[in-house]
Amino acid sequence: MKNNNVQTAQADFPAMKNRFFLIAGPCVVENEALCMHVAETVIRLAEKHGIPYVFKASYRKANRSRSDSFTGIGDREGLRILHKIRNTYHIPVLTDIHSPDEAILAAEYDIDILQIPAFLCRQTDLLAAAGRTGRMVNVKKGQFVSPEAMRFAVQKVQQAAGRKDMVMLTERGTQFGYHDLVVDFRGIPEMQELDVPVVLDVTHSLQQPNRPGGVTGGRPEMIETIARAGVAVGVDGLFIETHPDPSKALSDGANMLKLSLLDGLLQRLMAIEKVIHQIT
């Protein structure tokens, strides 16, 4: 998929009804070499399997449990790397933003998709600022928000943007007790009723947050289970954080997919999708 501008990237997402798209990359921009390596690898796999691809990485991680956690290599340096990936490989790129000012900054670097973190999905000023940039906005459903209540986040972005094709929603699990999340797959078709693309964040749905040590845990052995279920339900896109060596990742390594496992996973997911389309 070669998208040289945000308008093309936006136009593609609602039309992807016969094939899920893939949002994948490391949790955070650790360095340029890592991001380029992951992008090149996933591009080859996406082309092999015929899956539209969006590269993702956060240029800064603002939501950290501990003050000594890694948050990034500098805002402008992280955005520069994302901009380079976009222009080198001609693919859309996605990154988190956390404030109205960050929406403006990310837009300056031609970021195609501005992502609103789950904890911020009700922040009106942030949603409106993202919508006004003219970029696609991916709003992650808060762990504390019902699927049907996400209509208000959608409306905030659409009203600010002045158009309806600027937003998509991402399921990333609902809080289950203090240290775990659970995915209610009923939420995917419920949010699709809002007439926006719906993504399943496979890896963050397997987090085990708020642990006493201040480092989020995870269950990466369940990645394929969650992804298979999402494809079977008919999700529009899959969000998978991946890293060559999750044990050495500087953020969220506990729930990321090892990059070498992505090819086999995509092959099996495409087989499921093929069967689903044959019987529906």
TIFI-561003 format. One line per field, with one value per residue: residue number from 1; x, y, z of N, C-alpha, C in turn. Coordinates in steps of 0.1 Angstrom, whole numbers, plus 2048, in hexadecimal, padded with zeros to 3 digits. Example, Ala and Ser with C-alpha at 12.3 -4.5 7.8 and 13.67 -1.06 7.14 Angstrom:
BEGIN
i 1|2;
n.xx 884|880;
n.yy 7C7|7EA;
n.zz 84E|847;
ca.xx 87B|889;
ca.yy 7D3|7F5;
ca.zz 84E|847;
c.xx 884|881;
c.yy 7DF|800;
c.zz 84E|84F;
This chain:
BEGIN
i 1|2|3|4|5|6|7|8|9|10|11|12|13|14|15|16|17|18|19|20|21|22|23|24|25|26|27|28|29|30|31|32|33|34|35|36|37|38|39|40|41|42|43|44|45|46|47|48|49|50|51|52|53|54|55|56|57|58|59|60|61|62|63|64|65|66|67|68|69|70|71|72|73|74|75|76|77|78|79|80|81|82|83|84|85|86|87|88|89|90|91|92|93|94|95|96|97|98|99|100|101|102|103|104|105|106|107|108|109|110|111|112|113|114|115|116|117|118|119|120|121|122|123|124|125|126|127|128|129|130|131|132|133|134|135|136|137|138|139|140|141|142|143|144|145|146|147|148|149|150|151|152|153|154|155|156|157|158|159|160|161|162|163|164|165|166|167|168|169|170|171|172|173|174|175|176|177|178|179|180|181|182|183|184|185|186|187|188|189|190|191|192|193|194|195|196|197|198|199|200|201|202|203|204|205|206|207|208|209|210|211|212|213|214|215|216|217|218|219|220|221|222|223|224|225|226|227|228|229|230|231|232|233|234|235|236|237|238|239|240|241|242|243|244|245|246|247|248|249|250|251|252|253|254|255|256|257|258|259|260|261|262|263|264|265|266|267|268|269|270|271|272|273|274|275|276|277|278|279|280;
n.xx 809|807|808|80A|800|7EB|7D0|7CC|7D2|7BE|7A7|7A9|7A4|787|77F|788|77A|77C|794|7A9|7BC|7DD|7ED|80B|82A|846|841|84B|85F|87E|897|8A5|8AE|8A2|887|886|88E|879|863|86B|86B|850|842|84A|83E|823|81E|823|80D|7F8|7ED|7E2|7F7|800|819|822|82D|834|83E|842|83D|826|816|820|827|83C|853|86D|86B|871|86A|86F|883|884|86E|86D|882|878|860|86C|878|861|856|869|867|84E|851|866|85D|844|82C|80F|812|80F|80A|809|7F9|7F7|7EE|7DE|7F2|805|7F7|7F8|813|81A|80C|81B|830|826|818|802|7ED|7DF|7E0|7CB|7D1|7C3|7BD|7B8|7A1|78A|791|787|793|7AB|7A2|794|7A8|7B8|7A7|7A5|7BD|7BB|7C4|7C1|7B1|7B7|7A5|7AA|796|78D|797|783|76C|74D|745|730|730|745|73D|73B|756|75C|74A|755|76D|765|755|767|778|768|75E|756|766|77E|786|78D|788|796|797|7A3|7A2|791|791|798|794|7B1|7CA|7C8|7BA|79E|790|772|762|74A|74A|756|745|731|73E|744|72B|72A|733|74E|770|77C|794|7A8|7BC|7D3|7EA|7EB|7D4|7DB|7E9|7F5|7EE|7F8|807|817|833|836|83A|82C|81C|816|806|812|810|7F6|7F0|7EB|7D2|7C0|7C3|7B9|79E|796|797|785|76D|76B|77A|787|7A1|7C2|7D6|7F7|811|834|855|878|884|873|87A|88D|882|87B|863|844|84B|842|82A|82C|82F|847|85B|862|84E|838|833|829|812|802|7FE|7ED|7D7|7CE|7C4|7AF|79F|798|788|773|768|75F|749|737;
n.yy 7F4|815|833|854|86B|879|87A|865|84F|851|84D|832|822|81F|810|7F7|7DC|7C2|7B8|7B8|7D3|7DA|7E7|7ED|7EB|7F6|7FD|816|830|827|828|833|81E|806|80C|80F|7F5|7E5|7F0|7EA|7CE|7C8|7D3|7C3|7AB|7B3|7B9|7A0|791|7A0|7B5|7D5|7EE|800|812|814|826|834|855|860|854|85B|850|841|82A|82D|846|844|836|82E|848|852|85F|879|892|89E|891|876|87A|882|86A|85B|869|866|84A|849|858|84A|830|833|82F|831|841|83E|84D|853|86E|887|89F|8BF|8CF|8BD|8B0|8C3|8C5|8AB|8AA|8BC|8AC|89C|885|86B|85F|867|85C|857|851|837|83F|859|85D|86B|886|8A4|8BB|8B1|89E|8AE|8BF|8AD|8A5|8BD|8BF|8B2|899|875|867|851|843|835|81E|825|813|814|81B|816|804|810|829|835|843|85E|867|863|876|88E|890|890|8A6|8BB|8B7|8BB|8A8|885|86F|86C|85F|842|826|814|7F6|7EB|7DB|7D7|7E2|7CA|7C2|7CC|7C7|7BD|7B8|7B4|7A9|7B2|7A5|7AC|7C7|7CF|7CC|7DD|7F6|7F9|7FF|81A|823|825|81B|7FF|7F5|7DA|7DA|7C5|7BE|7D1|7CA|7B5|7BD|7BE|7D4|7EE|7E1|7D8|7DD|7F1|7ED|7E4|7C5|7A8|792|783|76A|767|776|76C|75F|774|784|773|770|78A|78E|77A|785|79B|7B3|7D3|7DA|7D0|7D6|7D3|7D2|7CE|7C0|7BA|7AE|7A9|7A7|7BA|7D1|7F4|7FC|7EF|7D4|7BC|7B4|7B4|7A7|791|79A|787|774|77F|77A|75F|762|775|766|751|760|76C|755|74F|766|762|74C|756|769|759|74C|75F;
n.zz 800|7F6|802|7FE|80A|823|81D|80B|81B|82E|81F|818|82F|837|822|823|824|81E|827|842|84F|85A|876|882|895|8A9|8CD|8D5|8C7|8C6|8BA|89B|88A|894|88F|873|86B|875|867|84C|84D|853|83E|829|831|831|817|80C|816|80D|81C|827|836|853|862|885|8A1|8C0|8C5|8DC|8FD|913|927|940|95B|96E|977|96E|956|933|91C|903|8E7|8E3|8D8|8BE|8B1|8B1|8A2|88A|881|87D|868|855|850|845|82D|821|81C|813|821|837|858|87B|89B|8BF|8CF|8E9|8F2|8E7|8DC|8D4|8C0|8AB|8A8|89F|887|878|870|85E|866|861|86F|88D|8AD|8C8|8E9|8FE|919|915|906|90A|90B|901|8F6|8EB|8D9|8C7|8BE|8B1|89C|88E|881|868|865|865|881|89B|8B5|8D3|8E5|906|923|935|929|918|8FA|8EB|8F5|8E8|8D3|8D8|8D9|8BE|8B2|8BC|8AF|894|892|897|881|86C|85B|854|84F|85E|874|888|89E|8B9|8C9|8E8|8FE|91E|940|958|977|98A|97D|963|942|92D|90E|8FF|8E6|8DB|8DA|8C2|8AA|8B4|8B6|89B|891|893|87B|875|86F|882|898|8A6|8C1|8C6|8D6|8EC|8F8|906|91B|93D|953|96B|97F|99E|99D|98C|971|953|94D|937|91F|908|8FC|8F5|8DF|8C5|8C9|8D0|8B9|8A5|8AD|8AA|88E|886|890|87F|87F|874|873|880|89C|8A5|8B9|8B4|8B5|8B0|8C5|8DF|8FA|8FE|8F8|8FE|907|911|90B|916|90B|8F0|8CD|8C1|8A6|893|893|887|86B|869|879|86B|854|85D|867|84F|843|853|84F|834|835|844|833|81F|82A|831;
ca.xx 800|810|800|813|7FA|7E1|7C3|7CC|7D2|7B1|79D|7AB|79F|779|77C|78E|770|77F|7A1|7AD|7C9|7E7|7F4|816|837|84A|839|850|86A|88A|8A2|8A1|8B1|898|87A|887|88E|86B|85B|86F|866|841|83E|84C|834|816|81E|822|800|7EE|7E6|7E6|7FF|803|824|81F|836|831|84A|844|834|823|80F|829|824|847|859|879|868|875|85F|872|890|882|862|870|88A|86F|858|874|879|854|855|873|861|842|856|86F|856|837|821|80A|818|806|811|801|7FA|7F2|7E9|7DB|7FE|80B|7F0|7FD|821|81B|808|826|839|81E|813|7F5|7E2|7E1|7D9|7C7|7D2|7B7|7BA|7B5|797|77F|796|781|79D|7B5|79B|791|7B5|7BC|79E|7A7|7C9|7B8|7CA|7B9|7B2|7B3|7A2|7A9|78C|792|794|778|761|745|746|726|733|74F|736|73E|763|75B|744|75E|777|75E|750|773|77E|75E|75C|753|76F|78B|788|78B|788|79E|794|7B0|79F|78A|798|792|79C|7BB|7D6|7C5|7B1|796|78A|764|761|73D|74C|75B|73A|72A|744|742|71E|72C|737|75C|778|77F|7A1|7AA|7C9|7D5|7F4|7E8|7C9|7E1|7F1|7F1|7F2|7F7|80D|81D|840|836|83D|820|81F|80E|804|814|80C|7E8|7EF|7E4|7C4|7B9|7C2|7B0|791|792|795|778|762|76A|780|78C|7B0|7C9|7E1|800|81F|83D|863|880|887|86B|880|896|87B|87B|855|839|850|83B|81E|82F|831|854|859|864|842|82D|82F|820|805|7FB|7F9|7E2|7CC|7C8|7BC|7A2|797|794|77D|768|762|758|73D|72F;
ca.yy 800|820|83F|85F|876|875|878|857|846|852|847|824|81A|81B|808|7EA|7D4|7B4|7B4|7C0|7DA|7D8|7F2|7E5|7F1|7F5|805|823|833|825|82E|832|811|7FD|80F|80C|7E7|7E0|7F4|7E2|7C0|7C6|7D7|7B7|7A1|7B8|7B7|791|78D|7A9|7BC|7E3|7EF|80D|811|81B|827|840|85D|862|84D|863|849|837|828|832|852|840|82E|834|84F|856|864|887|892|8A2|886|86B|87E|882|85C|856|870|85F|83D|84D|85D|840|824|837|829|83A|83F|841|84F|858|87C|888|8AD|8C6|8D4|8B1|8AE|8CD|8C1|89F|8AD|8C2|8A2|894|879|868|85B|86B|853|85C|846|833|847|867|85D|875|893|8AB|8C4|8A9|898|8B9|8C4|8A2|8A6|8C9|8BD|8AC|88B|86A|866|844|845|828|81E|824|806|817|820|80C|806|819|837|83B|84C|86C|86A|864|882|899|891|893|8B4|8C3|8B5|8BF|89D|879|864|870|858|834|822|808|7EE|7E7|7D4|7DD|7DF|7BF|7C2|7D6|7C3|7B5|7BD|7AA|7AE|7AE|7A6|7B2|7D5|7D2|7D0|7E8|803|7FA|805|829|826|828|80F|7FB|7ED|7D3|7DB|7B7|7BD|7D8|7C3|7AA|7C2|7BD|7E1|7F2|7D7|7DE|7E1|7FD|7E9|7DD|7B7|7A5|783|782|75D|767|77F|766|75D|781|788|76A|773|797|78C|773|78F|7A4|7C0|7D9|7DB|7CB|7DE|7CA|7D7|7C4|7C4|7AF|7A7|7B0|7A8|7C5|7DD|7FE|7FF|7E5|7C8|7B1|7B0|7B5|79C|790|79D|77B|76D|786|774|753|766|77A|75B|74A|769|76D|749|750|770|75C|743|75E|76F|74E|748|76B;
ca.zz 800|7F5|804|800|811|82D|817|805|826|834|816|818|83B|837|816|825|82A|81B|82C|84D|84E|865|87C|889|897|8B7|8D5|8D5|8BE|8CE|8B2|88C|884|897|888|865|86A|877|85B|840|84E|853|830|821|835|82D|808|80A|81A|807|827|828|841|859|86C|891|8AC|8C8|8C6|8EB|906|91F|931|947|969|976|972|967|94A|927|916|8F5|8E4|8E0|8D0|8B0|8AB|8AF|896|87E|87D|877|85B|84B|84C|83C|820|81B|818|80E|829|842|865|887|8A8|8CA|8D4|8F7|8F4|8DB|8D6|8CD|8B3|8A2|8A5|897|87A|871|86B|854|86C|85A|878|89B|8B6|8D6|8F3|905|925|912|8FC|90E|90C|8F6|8EF|8E4|8CD|8BE|8B8|8A7|891|886|879|85B|865|86B|890|8A1|8C3|8DA|8EF|913|92A|93D|920|911|8EB|8E6|8F9|8E0|8C9|8DC|8D4|8B0|8AF|8BF|8A4|888|893|895|874|862|852|85C|84C|864|881|88A|8AC|8BC|8D5|8EF|90B|929|94C|95F|983|98A|976|957|938|925|902|8FD|8D8|8D7|8D8|8B5|8A1|8BA|8B1|88C|88F|892|86E|875|870|890|899|8B3|8C6|8CB|8E0|8F8|8FF|90E|926|94B|957|979|988|9A9|99A|983|963|94E|948|92B|91C|8F9|8F6|8F1|8D4|8BA|8CD|8CF|8AB|89E|8B1|8A4|87F|884|892|874|882|868|874|88C|8A1|8AB|8BC|8B1|8B8|8AD|8D2|8E9|908|8FF|8F5|908|90C|90E|906|91C|903|8E1|8C5|8BB|898|88B|894|880|85E|86B|87F|860|84B|863|867|842|840|85A|848|828|838|849|827|818|831|835;
c.xx 809|807|809|80C|7EF|7D4|7C1|7CB|7C4|7A6|79E|7A4|791|776|781|785|773|78C|7A4|7BA|7D1|7ED|7FF|823|83B|842|83E|85C|877|896|89E|8A3|8A7|88B|87B|887|880|862|85E|86A|857|83C|83F|841|826|814|81C|813|7F5|7E6|7EB|7EC|801|80E|820|82B|833|83E|84D|83A|832|81C|818|826|82F|84E|867|877|86D|869|862|87F|890|877|865|879|881|866|860|876|86C|852|85D|86D|856|847|85F|867|848|82B|81C|811|80E|80E|807|803|7F3|7EC|7E6|7E8|805|804|7F5|80B|822|816|813|830|831|81A|805|7EA|7E7|7D9|7D7|7C8|7C5|7B3|7B6|7A9|78B|784|791|78B|7A7|7AE|798|79D|7BA|7B4|7A1|7B4|7C7|7BE|7BF|7BB|7AE|7B1|7A2|79E|791|78E|788|76C|75A|747|73C|729|73E|74A|73A|74C|763|755|74D|768|770|75A|75C|779|775|75B|75B|75D|77D|78E|786|78D|790|79A|7A1|7AE|798|790|790|79A|7A7|7C7|7D4|7BB|7A9|790|77C|762|754|73F|750|74F|732|730|744|735|71F|731|745|764|77B|78B|7A1|7B9|7CD|7DF|7F1|7DC|7CE|7EA|7EC|7F6|7F2|7FD|815|82B|841|839|832|824|816|80E|806|810|7FE|7E6|7E7|7D5|7BC|7B8|7B9|7A2|78C|78F|788|76C|760|770|786|79B|7B5|7D5|7EA|80D|829|84C|86C|883|87F|871|889|88F|87A|86D|84C|83F|849|82F|820|831|840|853|85A|857|836|829|826|812|7FD|7F5|7ED|7D5|7C6|7C0|7AF|799|791|787|771|761|75A|74A|733|729;
c.yy 80C|82D|84B|86B|871|872|86A|84D|845|84B|838|81C|816|811|7F9|7E0|7C5|7AF|7BE|7C7|7D8|7E4|7EB|7ED|7F0|7FF|814|824|832|82B|82C|824|807|7FF|80C|7FD|7E1|7E3|7EC|7D4|7BF|7CA|7CA|7AD|7A6|7B6|7A8|78C|795|7B1|7CB|7E5|7FD|80B|819|81B|834|848|861|85A|855|85B|83E|836|82E|83D|84F|838|836|83B|853|85C|873|889|895|897|87A|86E|87E|874|857|85D|86A|852|840|850|852|835|827|830|833|837|844|843|855|867|87D|896|8B4|8CB|8C9|8AE|8B7|8C9|8B5|8A1|8B4|8B8|898|886|876|866|85F|862|859|850|843|83C|855|868|866|883|89B|8B4|8BC|8A3|8A2|8BE|8B9|8A3|8B2|8C8|8B8|89E|881|869|858|845|837|829|81C|818|808|81C|815|80E|810|827|83D|843|85B|871|86C|872|88E|89B|896|8A1|8BE|8C3|8BA|8B4|890|86E|867|868|849|831|815|802|7E9|7E1|7DD|7D9|7D4|7BD|7CD|7D3|7BC|7BC|7B1|7B0|7A9|7B0|7AB|7C1|7D9|7D5|7DB|7F5|804|800|815|82D|82B|81B|80C|7F1|7E6|7D4|7CE|7B7|7C5|7D2|7B8|7B0|7BE|7C9|7E2|7E7|7DE|7E3|7ED|7FA|7E0|7CF|7B5|796|782|775|75D|770|778|763|769|785|780|76D|780|795|784|77C|798|7B2|7C5|7D9|7D4|7D4|7D5|7D0|7CB|7C9|7B8|7A7|7AE|7B1|7B3|7D2|7E7|802|7F4|7D8|7BB|7AC|7B1|7A8|79C|791|790|772|773|77F|768|758|76C|770|754|753|76B|761|74A|75A|76A|754|74B|764|765|74A|753|771;
c.zz 800|7F6|807|807|81A|827|811|811|82D|82C|816|823|83A|82C|818|82C|827|820|837|84A|85B|869|885|88A|8A5|8C0|8D4|8CC|8C7|8C7|8A3|887|887|88F|879|862|86B|86B|84F|841|84D|845|828|824|830|81E|805|80C|814|812|827|836|845|863|879|89A|8B3|8C8|8D4|8F2|912|92A|937|955|972|96F|96B|95B|93E|920|907|8F3|8E1|8D6|8C1|8A9|8A8|8A3|889|878|877|869|851|847|842|82E|819|815|813|814|833|84F|870|893|8B2|8CB|8E1|8FA|8E7|8D4|8CF|8C0|8A8|89E|89C|889|872|86B|862|85A|866|864|887|8A4|8C4|8DF|8FA|911|922|908|8FF|90E|900|8EF|8E7|8D7|8C3|8B7|8AE|89A|888|87E|86B|85A|869|87A|894|8B0|8C9|8E5|8FD|91A|933|936|919|902|8E6|8E9|8F0|8D5|8CC|8D8|8C5|8AC|8B1|8B3|897|887|891|887|869|858|85A|85A|852|870|880|899|8AE|8CA|8DB|8FC|915|936|953|96C|982|980|969|94F|932|919|900|8EE|8D3|8D4|8C9|8AB|8A7|8B6|8A2|888|88E|885|86D|875|87F|890|8A6|8B6|8CE|8D7|8ED|8FF|908|919|934|953|967|983|993|9A6|991|975|95E|949|93C|929|90D|8F3|8F2|8E5|8C9|8BD|8CB|8C1|8A3|8A1|8AA|895|87D|887|887|877|875|868|881|88F|8A9|8AD|8BB|8B2|8B5|8BA|8DD|8F7|909|8FB|901|90D|908|908|90A|914|8F4|8DA|8C0|8AC|88F|88A|88C|873|860|870|873|856|850|864|85A|83E|847|853|83B|82A|83C|83D|81F|81D|834|828;
